Amino acid sequence: MPKNRKPRRPYTGRFKDTHAIFVPRREVDEIQALFREVQLIVEVTLPRGACTKDHVAKMRDMLNFTTVLIYAGKVFDRDAFDRNNGALWRNFQERFLSYYSRTIDKKIFTATGDELRAFQDGFEVCGTVVHDELEAEPVWCLKCFSWMKSQTDGPEGRISLCTLALGERIRKWAAKRN
């Protein structure tokens, strides 16, 4: 006979709250608005020579964000991207680096004709990548965007990161999450 005479309390299963992943639509809309603004900058403002430092910073952010999505995206096939758009993407990055360096060093915000064509083609590819990733994995895209901003933003006038250094940081970050 047990020493305690109280009856044992019957087991009742506990309800566990399961929360759906909520993506604030406002944040996704902000990224899409940034991309639309960059498209307008490339199509209208840049050819006229009316770019400012803020415009160049937005273009840089979109390029860096797309680079993060190419390296660490969940639904993006990087091999197919390299086959289809690899040369175009590398040309775009090289042209943007030269343009960005010139804007920082000499405060010249006009782009050459080759740079304009490369920017238009490159940001078209950016649009495809960002749209596909935002539709498939919006939470992951928001995490990538905030990580990219924390890694690349720095003091004013600083060239954020070269593409190779950003790619290396992305690989390390993606390896940690897996």
Helices and strands as residue ranges (DSSP letters): H 25-40, I 41-45, H 46-48, H 53-72, H 78-106, H 113-136, H 138-152, H 163-177
